[in-house]
Amino acid sequence: MTTSAIPEEPIDLQIADVLHAVRYPANKDEIVEVARAAGASNELISIFDGLPEQDYANVDSVTRLIGSNYGPGVF
């Protein structure tokens, strides 16, 4: 992943790039840390920080929640 490009990407691509860099299973805090380390936008960090406190088994388990919370336009 090229971290310098992440903040300039559309939000859905930022989400995909960060989530594919996460080692699963992962909790919300680990996902937020990967996003910060990747240089993700504040908007994306806020989205991840708003996830419920739980362990996520894979990318799909995170994207389902993001899609239900933010609608189909985000992911």
PDB file of N, CA, C and O in Angstrom:
ATOM      1  N   MET A   1       0.859  -1.183   0.000  1.00  0.00           N
ATOM      2  CA  MET A   1       0.000   0.000   0.000  1.00  0.00           C
ATOM      3  C   MET A   1       0.894   1.230   0.000  1.00  0.00           C
ATOM      4  O   MET A   1       1.851   1.310   0.769  1.00  0.00           O
ATOM      5  N   THR A   2       0.585   2.171  -0.848  1.00  0.00           N
ATOM      6  CA  THR A   2       1.305   3.436  -0.896  1.00  0.00           C
ATOM      7  C   THR A   2       0.597   4.409   0.028  1.00  0.00           C
ATOM      8  O   THR A   2      -0.459   4.945  -0.310  1.00  0.00           O
ATOM      9  N   THR A   3       1.184   4.635   1.194  1.00  0.00           N
ATOM     10  CA  THR A   3       0.501   5.434   2.209  1.00  0.00           C
ATOM     11  C   THR A   3       0.356   6.898   1.817  1.00  0.00           C
ATOM     12  O   THR A   3      -0.597   7.553   2.240  1.00  0.00           O
ATOM     13  N   SER A   4       1.270   7.419   1.026  1.00  0.00           N
ATOM     14  CA  SER A   4       1.184   8.837   0.689  1.00  0.00           C
ATOM     15  C   SER A   4      -0.019   9.157  -0.180  1.00  0.00           C
ATOM     16  O   SER A   4      -0.459  10.307  -0.207  1.00  0.00           O
ATOM     17  N   ALA A   5      -0.569   8.174  -0.895  1.00  0.00           N
ATOM     18  CA  ALA A   5      -1.705   8.417  -1.784  1.00  0.00           C
ATOM     19  C   ALA A   5      -3.043   8.307  -1.065  1.00  0.00           C
ATOM     20  O   ALA A   5      -4.058   8.775  -1.583  1.00  0.00           O
ATOM     21  N   ILE A   6      -3.065   7.704   0.105  1.00  0.00           N
ATOM     22  CA  ILE A   6      -4.334   7.421   0.782  1.00  0.00           C
ATOM     23  C   ILE A   6      -5.186   8.666   1.010  1.00  0.00           C
ATOM     24  O   ILE A   6      -6.369   8.625   0.671  1.00  0.00           O
ATOM     25  N   PRO A   7      -4.678   9.771   1.560  1.00  0.00           N
ATOM     26  CA  PRO A   7      -5.575  10.904   1.827  1.00  0.00           C
ATOM     27  C   PRO A   7      -6.199  11.527   0.576  1.00  0.00           C
ATOM     28  O   PRO A   7      -7.239  12.178   0.670  1.00  0.00           O
ATOM     29  N   GLU A   8      -5.583  11.339  -0.588  1.00  0.00           N
ATOM     30  CA  GLU A   8      -6.125  11.917  -1.813  1.00  0.00           C
ATOM     31  C   GLU A   8      -7.155  11.017  -2.489  1.00  0.00           C
ATOM     32  O   GLU A   8      -7.834  11.450  -3.419  1.00  0.00           O
ATOM     33  N   GLU A   9      -7.278   9.785  -2.039  1.00  0.00           N
ATOM     34  CA  GLU A   9      -8.214   8.841  -2.654  1.00  0.00           C
ATOM     35  C   GLU A   9      -9.646   9.127  -2.207  1.00  0.00           C
ATOM     36  O   GLU A   9      -9.866   9.683  -1.130  1.00  0.00           O
ATOM     37  N   PRO A  10     -10.629   8.741  -3.044  1.00  0.00           N
ATOM     38  CA  PRO A  10     -12.029   8.801  -2.586  1.00  0.00           C
ATOM     39  C   PRO A  10     -12.186   7.939  -1.333  1.00  0.00           C
ATOM     40  O   PRO A  10     -11.427   6.991  -1.127  1.00  0.00           O
ATOM     41  N   ILE A  11     -13.162   8.267  -0.507  1.00  0.00           N
ATOM     42  CA  ILE A  11     -13.322   7.601   0.790  1.00  0.00           C
ATOM     43  C   ILE A  11     -13.478   6.091   0.654  1.00  0.00           C
ATOM     44  O   ILE A  11     -12.950   5.349   1.482  1.00  0.00           O
ATOM     45  N   ASP A  12     -14.191   5.615  -0.369  1.00  0.00           N
ATOM     46  CA  ASP A  12     -14.369   4.170  -0.500  1.00  0.00           C
ATOM     47  C   ASP A  12     -13.048   3.464  -0.799  1.00  0.00           C
ATOM     48  O   ASP A  12     -12.831   2.343  -0.339  1.00  0.00           O
ATOM     49  N   LEU A  13     -12.167   4.102  -1.558  1.00  0.00           N
ATOM     50  CA  LEU A  13     -10.854   3.504  -1.811  1.00  0.00           C
ATOM     51  C   LEU A  13      -9.963   3.572  -0.580  1.00  0.00           C
ATOM     52  O   LEU A  13      -9.185   2.653  -0.326  1.00  0.00           O
ATOM     53  N   GLN A  14     -10.071   4.660   0.189  1.00  0.00           N
ATOM     54  CA  GLN A  14      -9.325   4.747   1.443  1.00  0.00           C
ATOM     55  C   GLN A  14      -9.718   3.593   2.365  1.00  0.00           C
ATOM     56  O   GLN A  14      -8.866   2.926   2.952  1.00  0.00           O
ATOM     57  N   ILE A  15     -11.028   3.376   2.475  1.00  0.00           N
ATOM     58  CA  ILE A  15     -11.537   2.296   3.330  1.00  0.00           C
ATOM     59  C   ILE A  15     -10.960   0.962   2.873  1.00  0.00           C
ATOM     60  O   ILE A  15     -10.443   0.193   3.684  1.00  0.00           O
ATOM     61  N   ALA A  16     -11.048   0.691   1.576  1.00  0.00           N
ATOM     62  CA  ALA A  16     -10.552  -0.583   1.044  1.00  0.00           C
ATOM     63  C   ALA A  16      -9.060  -0.748   1.305  1.00  0.00           C
ATOM     64  O   ALA A  16      -8.622  -1.817   1.730  1.00  0.00           O
ATOM     65  N   ASP A  17      -8.274   0.297   1.056  1.00  0.00           N
ATOM     66  CA  ASP A  17      -6.827   0.205   1.253  1.00  0.00           C
ATOM     67  C   ASP A  17      -6.476  -0.075   2.709  1.00  0.00           C
ATOM     68  O   ASP A  17      -5.642  -0.932   3.001  1.00  0.00           O
ATOM     69  N   VAL A  18      -7.110   0.646   3.611  1.00  0.00           N
ATOM     70  CA  VAL A  18      -6.812   0.448   5.031  1.00  0.00           C
ATOM     71  C   VAL A  18      -7.252  -0.936   5.484  1.00  0.00           C
ATOM     72  O   VAL A  18      -6.487  -1.640   6.142  1.00  0.00           O
ATOM     73  N   LEU A  19      -8.463  -1.334   5.146  1.00  0.00           N
ATOM     74  CA  LEU A  19      -8.962  -2.623   5.621  1.00  0.00           C
ATOM     75  C   LEU A  19      -8.164  -3.800   5.074  1.00  0.00           C
ATOM     76  O   LEU A  19      -8.051  -4.834   5.733  1.00  0.00           O
ATOM     77  N   HIS A  20      -7.619  -3.650   3.893  1.00  0.00           N
ATOM     78  CA  HIS A  20      -6.804  -4.738   3.340  1.00  0.00           C
ATOM     79  C   HIS A  20      -5.408  -4.769   3.966  1.00  0.00           C
ATOM     80  O   HIS A  20      -4.694  -5.761   3.816  1.00  0.00           O
ATOM     81  N   ALA A  21      -5.008  -3.714   4.657  1.00  0.00           N
ATOM     82  CA  ALA A  21      -3.722  -3.676   5.350  1.00  0.00           C
ATOM     83  C   ALA A  21      -3.821  -4.211   6.782  1.00  0.00           C
ATOM     84  O   ALA A  21      -2.803  -4.495   7.412  1.00  0.00           O
ATOM     85  N   VAL A  22      -5.038  -4.345   7.288  1.00  0.00           N
ATOM     86  CA  VAL A  22      -5.255  -4.814   8.661  1.00  0.00           C
ATOM     87  C   VAL A  22      -5.022  -6.325   8.740  1.00  0.00           C
ATOM     88  O   VAL A  22      -5.377  -7.071   7.827  1.00  0.00           O
ATOM     89  N   ARG A  23      -4.422  -6.755   9.845  1.00  0.00           N
ATOM     90  CA  ARG A  23      -4.268  -8.189  10.100  1.00  0.00           C
ATOM     91  C   ARG A  23      -5.433  -8.633  10.962  1.00  0.00           C
ATOM     92  O   ARG A  23      -5.610  -8.148  12.079  1.00  0.00           O
ATOM     93  N   TYR A  24      -6.226  -9.555  10.443  1.00  0.00           N
ATOM     94  CA  TYR A  24      -7.429 -10.035  11.124  1.00  0.00           C
ATOM     95  C   TYR A  24      -7.145 -11.330  11.843  1.00  0.00           C
ATOM     96  O   TYR A  24      -6.273 -12.093  11.426  1.00  0.00           O
ATOM     97  N   PRO A  25      -7.880 -11.597  12.936  1.00  0.00           N
ATOM     98  CA  PRO A  25      -8.917 -10.759  13.533  1.00  0.00           C
ATOM     99  C   PRO A  25      -8.316  -9.498  14.141  1.00  0.00           C
ATOM    100  O   PRO A  25      -7.168  -9.488  14.586  1.00  0.00           O
ATOM    101  N   ALA A  26      -9.118  -8.437  14.149  1.00  0.00           N
ATOM    102  CA  ALA A  26      -8.674  -7.143  14.669  1.00  0.00           C
ATOM    103  C   ALA A  26      -9.831  -6.451  15.372  1.00  0.00           C
ATOM    104  O   ALA A  26     -10.994  -6.635  15.015  1.00  0.00           O
ATOM    105  N   ASN A  27      -9.490  -5.651  16.379  1.00  0.00           N
ATOM    106  CA  ASN A  27     -10.535  -4.864  17.037  1.00  0.00           C
ATOM    107  C   ASN A  27     -10.527  -3.446  16.469  1.00  0.00           C
ATOM    108  O   ASN A  27      -9.672  -3.088  15.658  1.00  0.00           O
ATOM    109  N   LYS A  28     -11.488  -2.659  16.909  1.00  0.00           N
ATOM    110  CA  LYS A  28     -11.636  -1.293  16.400  1.00  0.00           C
ATOM    111  C   LYS A  28     -10.351  -0.494  16.562  1.00  0.00           C
ATOM    112  O   LYS A  28      -9.938   0.199  15.632  1.00  0.00           O
ATOM    113  N   ASP A  29      -9.717  -0.577  17.712  1.00  0.00           N
ATOM    114  CA  ASP A  29      -8.515   0.216  17.966  1.00  0.00           C
ATOM    115  C   ASP A  29      -7.386  -0.153  17.010  1.00  0.00           C
ATOM    116  O   ASP A  29      -6.636   0.716  16.566  1.00  0.00           O
ATOM    117  N   GLU A  30      -7.266  -1.437  16.695  1.00  0.00           N
ATOM    118  CA  GLU A  30      -6.223  -1.857  15.751  1.00  0.00           C
ATOM    119  C   GLU A  30      -6.503  -1.310  14.351  1.00  0.00           C
ATOM    120  O   GLU A  30      -5.578  -0.916  13.640  1.00  0.00           O
ATOM    121  N   ILE A  31      -7.760  -1.286  13.960  1.00  0.00           N
ATOM    122  CA  ILE A  31      -8.132  -0.749  12.652  1.00  0.00           C
ATOM    123  C   ILE A  31      -7.828   0.749  12.592  1.00  0.00           C
ATOM    124  O   ILE A  31      -7.294   1.239  11.597  1.00  0.00           O
ATOM    125  N   VAL A  32      -8.169   1.472  13.663  1.00  0.00           N
ATOM    126  CA  VAL A  32      -7.884   2.909  13.724  1.00  0.00           C
ATOM    127  C   VAL A  32      -6.378   3.162  13.645  1.00  0.00           C
ATOM    128  O   VAL A  32      -5.943   4.092  12.967  1.00  0.00           O
ATOM    129  N   GLU A  33      -5.592   2.353  14.323  1.00  0.00           N
ATOM    130  CA  GLU A  33      -4.133   2.528  14.294  1.00  0.00           C
ATOM    131  C   GLU A  33      -3.572   2.308  12.896  1.00  0.00           C
ATOM    132  O   GLU A  33      -2.693   3.051  12.461  1.00  0.00           O
ATOM    133  N   VAL A  34      -4.067   1.296  12.185  1.00  0.00           N
ATOM    134  CA  VAL A  34      -3.614   1.060  10.810  1.00  0.00           C
ATOM    135  C   VAL A  34      -3.982   2.257   9.937  1.00  0.00           C
ATOM    136  O   VAL A  34      -3.186   2.688   9.103  1.00  0.00           O
ATOM    137  N   ALA A  35      -5.180   2.792  10.126  1.00  0.00           N
ATOM    138  CA  ALA A  35      -5.615   3.961   9.347  1.00  0.00           C
ATOM    139  C   ALA A  35      -4.704   5.156   9.617  1.00  0.00           C
ATOM    140  O   ALA A  35      -4.292   5.845   8.684  1.00  0.00           O
ATOM    141  N   ARG A  36      -4.389   5.403  10.879  1.00  0.00           N
ATOM    142  CA  ARG A  36      -3.507   6.529  11.224  1.00  0.00           C
ATOM    143  C   ARG A  36      -2.121   6.334  10.627  1.00  0.00           C
ATOM    144  O   ARG A  36      -1.541   7.262  10.064  1.00  0.00           O
ATOM    145  N   ALA A  37      -1.592   5.109  10.753  1.00  0.00           N
ATOM    146  CA  ALA A  37      -0.258   4.819  10.222  1.00  0.00           C
ATOM    147  C   ALA A  37      -0.209   4.981   8.703  1.00  0.00           C
ATOM    148  O   ALA A  37       0.832   5.320   8.141  1.00  0.00           O
ATOM    149  N   ALA A  38      -1.348   4.737   8.043  1.00  0.00           N
ATOM    150  CA  ALA A  38      -1.413   4.859   6.587  1.00  0.00           C
ATOM    151  C   ALA A  38      -1.606   6.309   6.145  1.00  0.00           C
ATOM    152  O   ALA A  38      -1.543   6.608   4.953  1.00  0.00           O
ATOM    153  N   GLY A  39      -1.838   7.198   7.092  1.00  0.00           N
ATOM    154  CA  GLY A  39      -2.055   8.593   6.743  1.00  0.00           C
ATOM    155  C   GLY A  39      -3.462   8.864   6.241  1.00  0.00           C
ATOM    156  O   GLY A  39      -3.680   9.792   5.462  1.00  0.00           O
ATOM    157  N   ALA A  40      -4.408   8.060   6.681  1.00  0.00           N
ATOM    158  CA  ALA A  40      -5.800   8.223   6.243  1.00  0.00           C
ATOM    159  C   ALA A  40      -6.356   9.575   6.686  1.00  0.00           C
ATOM    160  O   ALA A  40      -5.871  10.188   7.637  1.00  0.00           O
ATOM    161  N   SER A  41      -7.378  10.016   5.973  1.00  0.00           N
ATOM    162  CA  SER A  41      -8.006  11.302   6.287  1.00  0.00           C
ATOM    163  C   SER A  41      -8.677  11.257   7.659  1.00  0.00           C
ATOM    164  O   SER A  41      -8.995  10.185   8.173  1.00  0.00           O
ATOM    165  N   ASN A  42      -8.885  12.432   8.240  1.00  0.00           N
ATOM    166  CA  ASN A  42      -9.590  12.514   9.519  1.00  0.00           C
ATOM    167  C   ASN A  42     -11.000  11.948   9.407  1.00  0.00           C
ATOM    168  O   ASN A  42     -11.513  11.345  10.349  1.00  0.00           O
ATOM    169  N   GLU A  43     -11.624  12.147   8.242  1.00  0.00           N
ATOM    170  CA  GLU A  43     -12.969  11.608   8.014  1.00  0.00           C
ATOM    171  C   GLU A  43     -12.966  10.089   8.134  1.00  0.00           C
ATOM    172  O   GLU A  43     -13.853   9.511   8.762  1.00  0.00           O
ATOM    173  N   LEU A  44     -11.979   9.446   7.537  1.00  0.00           N
ATOM    174  CA  LEU A  44     -11.909   7.986   7.589  1.00  0.00           C
ATOM    175  C   LEU A  44     -11.598   7.501   9.001  1.00  0.00           C
ATOM    176  O   LEU A  44     -12.180   6.522   9.467  1.00  0.00           O
ATOM    177  N   ILE A  45     -10.698   8.174   9.666  1.00  0.00           N
ATOM    178  CA  ILE A  45     -10.373   7.782  11.043  1.00  0.00           C
ATOM    179  C   ILE A  45     -11.616   7.898  11.918  1.00  0.00           C
ATOM    180  O   ILE A  45     -11.845   7.050  12.780  1.00  0.00           O
ATOM    181  N   SER A  46     -12.415   8.929  11.708  1.00  0.00           N
ATOM    182  CA  SER A  46     -13.667   9.084  12.463  1.00  0.00           C
ATOM    183  C   SER A  46     -14.641   7.951  12.175  1.00  0.00           C
ATOM    184  O   SER A  46     -15.315   7.461  13.081  1.00  0.00           O
ATOM    185  N   ILE A  47     -14.716   7.537  10.918  1.00  0.00           N
ATOM    186  CA  ILE A  47     -15.601   6.418  10.561  1.00  0.00           C
ATOM    187  C   ILE A  47     -15.165   5.160  11.299  1.00  0.00           C
ATOM    188  O   ILE A  47     -15.990   4.480  11.908  1.00  0.00           O
ATOM    189  N   PHE A  48     -13.873   4.847  11.248  1.00  0.00           N
ATOM    190  CA  PHE A  48     -13.380   3.650  11.936  1.00  0.00           C
ATOM    191  C   PHE A  48     -13.526   3.781  13.445  1.00  0.00           C
ATOM    192  O   PHE A  48     -13.838   2.803  14.123  1.00  0.00           O
ATOM    193  N   ASP A  49     -13.303   4.980  13.979  1.00  0.00           N
ATOM    194  CA  ASP A  49     -13.416   5.191  15.419  1.00  0.00           C
ATOM    195  C   ASP A  49     -14.861   5.037  15.890  1.00  0.00           C
ATOM    196  O   ASP A  49     -15.103   4.769  17.067  1.00  0.00           O
ATOM    197  N   GLY A  50     -15.818   5.203  14.985  1.00  0.00           N
ATOM    198  CA  GLY A  50     -17.226   5.047  15.327  1.00  0.00           C
ATOM    199  C   GLY A  50     -17.722   3.604  15.282  1.00  0.00           C
ATOM    200  O   GLY A  50     -18.881   3.333  15.596  1.00  0.00           O
ATOM    201  N   LEU A  51     -16.848   2.685  14.892  1.00  0.00           N
ATOM    202  CA  LEU A  51     -17.240   1.269  14.873  1.00  0.00           C
ATOM    203  C   LEU A  51     -17.469   0.765  16.295  1.00  0.00           C
ATOM    204  O   LEU A  51     -16.850   1.260  17.236  1.00  0.00           O
ATOM    205  N   PRO A  52     -18.355  -0.215  16.455  1.00  0.00           N
ATOM    206  CA  PRO A  52     -18.546  -0.815  17.780  1.00  0.00           C
ATOM    207  C   PRO A  52     -17.274  -1.502  18.275  1.00  0.00           C
ATOM    208  O   PRO A  52     -16.474  -2.007  17.486  1.00  0.00           O
ATOM    209  N   GLU A  53     -17.108  -1.509  19.585  1.00  0.00           N
ATOM    210  CA  GLU A  53     -15.977  -2.204  20.207  1.00  0.00           C
ATOM    211  C   GLU A  53     -16.224  -3.699  20.119  1.00  0.00           C
ATOM    212  O   GLU A  53     -17.024  -4.250  20.875  1.00  0.00           O
ATOM    213  N   GLN A  54     -15.541  -4.346  19.204  1.00  0.00           N
ATOM    214  CA  GLN A  54     -15.647  -5.799  19.062  1.00  0.00           C
ATOM    215  C   GLN A  54     -14.499  -6.272  18.196  1.00  0.00           C
ATOM    216  O   GLN A  54     -13.765  -5.470  17.618  1.00  0.00           O
ATOM    217  N   ASP A  55     -14.353  -7.576  18.114  1.00  0.00           N
ATOM    218  CA  ASP A  55     -13.351  -8.146  17.225  1.00  0.00           C
ATOM    219  C   ASP A  55     -13.988  -8.368  15.868  1.00  0.00           C
ATOM    220  O   ASP A  55     -15.128  -8.823  15.771  1.00  0.00           O
ATOM    221  N   TYR A  56     -13.251  -8.045  14.829  1.00  0.00           N
ATOM    222  CA  TYR A  56     -13.713  -8.209  13.456  1.00  0.00           C
ATOM    223  C   TYR A  56     -12.907  -9.330  12.816  1.00  0.00           C
ATOM    224  O   TYR A  56     -11.677  -9.310  12.832  1.00  0.00           O
ATOM    225  N   ALA A  57     -13.608 -10.304  12.255  1.00  0.00           N
ATOM    226  CA  ALA A  57     -12.960 -11.497  11.712  1.00  0.00           C
ATOM    227  C   ALA A  57     -12.265 -11.239  10.382  1.00  0.00           C
ATOM    228  O   ALA A  57     -11.258 -11.874  10.067  1.00  0.00           O
ATOM    229  N   ASN A  58     -12.815 -10.292   9.592  1.00  0.00           N
ATOM    230  CA  ASN A  58     -12.276 -10.064   8.253  1.00  0.00           C
ATOM    231  C   ASN A  58     -12.783  -8.721   7.708  1.00  0.00           C
ATOM    232  O   ASN A  58     -13.522  -8.002   8.380  1.00  0.00           O
ATOM    233  N   VAL A  59     -12.376  -8.406   6.493  1.00  0.00           N
ATOM    234  CA  VAL A  59     -12.764  -7.151   5.846  1.00  0.00           C
ATOM    235  C   VAL A  59     -14.286  -7.047   5.758  1.00  0.00           C
ATOM    236  O   VAL A  59     -14.856  -5.995   6.046  1.00  0.00           O
ATOM    237  N   ASP A  60     -14.942  -8.135   5.361  1.00  0.00           N
ATOM    238  CA  ASP A  60     -16.400  -8.104   5.185  1.00  0.00           C
ATOM    239  C   ASP A  60     -17.145  -7.743   6.466  1.00  0.00           C
ATOM    240  O   ASP A  60     -18.165  -7.055   6.420  1.00  0.00           O
ATOM    241  N   SER A  61     -16.643  -8.203   7.602  1.00  0.00           N
ATOM    242  CA  SER A  61     -17.330  -7.904   8.859  1.00  0.00           C
ATOM    243  C   SER A  61     -17.277  -6.406   9.182  1.00  0.00           C
ATOM    244  O   SER A  61     -18.173  -5.884   9.846  1.00  0.00           O
ATOM    245  N   VAL A  62     -16.243  -5.725   8.722  1.00  0.00           N
ATOM    246  CA  VAL A  62     -16.139  -4.279   8.928  1.00  0.00           C
ATOM    247  C   VAL A  62     -16.973  -3.529   7.893  1.00  0.00           C
ATOM    248  O   VAL A  62     -17.704  -2.600   8.235  1.00  0.00           O
ATOM    249  N   THR A  63     -16.863  -3.931   6.636  1.00  0.00           N
ATOM    250  CA  THR A  63     -17.567  -3.193   5.583  1.00  0.00           C
ATOM    251  C   THR A  63     -19.079  -3.309   5.716  1.00  0.00           C
ATOM    252  O   THR A  63     -19.799  -2.386   5.338  1.00  0.00           O
ATOM    253  N   ARG A  64     -19.571  -4.416   6.243  1.00  0.00           N
ATOM    254  CA  ARG A  64     -21.018  -4.534   6.484  1.00  0.00           C
ATOM    255  C   ARG A  64     -21.494  -3.443   7.437  1.00  0.00           C
ATOM    256  O   ARG A  64     -22.528  -2.818   7.199  1.00  0.00           O
ATOM    257  N   LEU A  65     -20.757  -3.215   8.502  1.00  0.00           N
ATOM    258  CA  LEU A  65     -21.134  -2.180   9.473  1.00  0.00           C
ATOM    259  C   LEU A  65     -20.986  -0.781   8.893  1.00  0.00           C
ATOM    260  O   LEU A  65     -21.840   0.077   9.115  1.00  0.00           O
ATOM    261  N   ILE A  66     -19.918  -0.548   8.159  1.00  0.00           N
ATOM    262  CA  ILE A  66     -19.715   0.773   7.567  1.00  0.00           C
ATOM    263  C   ILE A  66     -20.830   1.058   6.570  1.00  0.00           C
ATOM    264  O   ILE A  66     -21.381   2.159   6.552  1.00  0.00           O
ATOM    265  N   GLY A  67     -21.160   0.089   5.753  1.00  0.00           N
ATOM    266  CA  GLY A  67     -22.229   0.265   4.774  1.00  0.00           C
ATOM    267  C   GLY A  67     -23.572   0.518   5.414  1.00  0.00           C
ATOM    268  O   GLY A  67     -24.352   1.333   4.922  1.00  0.00           O
ATOM    269  N   SER A  68     -23.857  -0.177   6.516  1.00  0.00           N
ATOM    270  CA  SER A  68     -25.150   0.020   7.181  1.00  0.00           C
ATOM    271  C   SER A  68     -25.217   1.347   7.924  1.00  0.00           C
ATOM    272  O   SER A  68     -26.300   1.913   8.077  1.00  0.00           O
ATOM    273  N   ASN A  69     -24.084   1.848   8.385  1.00  0.00           N
ATOM    274  CA  ASN A  69     -24.053   3.112   9.118  1.00  0.00           C
ATOM    275  C   ASN A  69     -23.988   4.334   8.211  1.00  0.00           C
ATOM    276  O   ASN A  69     -24.544   5.382   8.539  1.00  0.00           O
ATOM    277  N   TYR A  70     -23.315   4.205   7.077  1.00  0.00           N
ATOM    278  CA  TYR A  70     -23.062   5.378   6.240  1.00  0.00           C
ATOM    279  C   TYR A  70     -23.702   5.297   4.864  1.00  0.00           C
ATOM    280  O   TYR A  70     -23.590   6.237   4.077  1.00  0.00           O
ATOM    281  N   GLY A  71     -24.361   4.204   4.565  1.00  0.00           N
ATOM    282  CA  GLY A  71     -25.093   4.087   3.299  1.00  0.00           C
ATOM    283  C   GLY A  71     -24.251   3.573   2.165  1.00  0.00           C
ATOM    284  O   GLY A  71     -23.030   3.469   2.276  1.00  0.00           O
ATOM    285  N   PRO A  72     -24.914   3.249   1.063  1.00  0.00           N
ATOM    286  CA  PRO A  72     -24.237   2.639  -0.066  1.00  0.00           C
ATOM    287  C   PRO A  72     -23.255   3.565  -0.790  1.00  0.00           C
ATOM    288  O   PRO A  72     -22.396   3.087  -1.531  1.00  0.00           O
ATOM    289  N   GLY A  73     -23.368   4.862  -0.590  1.00  0.00           N
ATOM    290  CA  GLY A  73     -22.447   5.788  -1.249  1.00  0.00           C
ATOM    291  C   GLY A  73     -21.050   5.741  -0.691  1.00  0.00           C
ATOM    292  O   GLY A  73     -20.098   6.143  -1.361  1.00  0.00           O
ATOM    293  N   VAL A  74     -20.910   5.250   0.540  1.00  0.00           N
ATOM    294  CA  VAL A  74     -19.586   5.191   1.144  1.00  0.00           C
ATOM    295  C   VAL A  74     -18.885   3.906   0.779  1.00  0.00           C
ATOM    296  O   VAL A  74     -17.690   3.919   0.484  1.00  0.00           O
ATOM    297  N   PHE A  75     -19.606   2.784   0.792  1.00  0.00           N
ATOM    298  CA  PHE A  75     -18.929   1.517   0.513  1.00  0.00           C
ATOM    299  C   PHE A  75     -19.901   0.517   0.015  1.00  0.00           C
ATOM    300  O   PHE A  75     -19.524  -0.618  -0.278  1.00  0.00           O
TER     301      PHE A  75
END
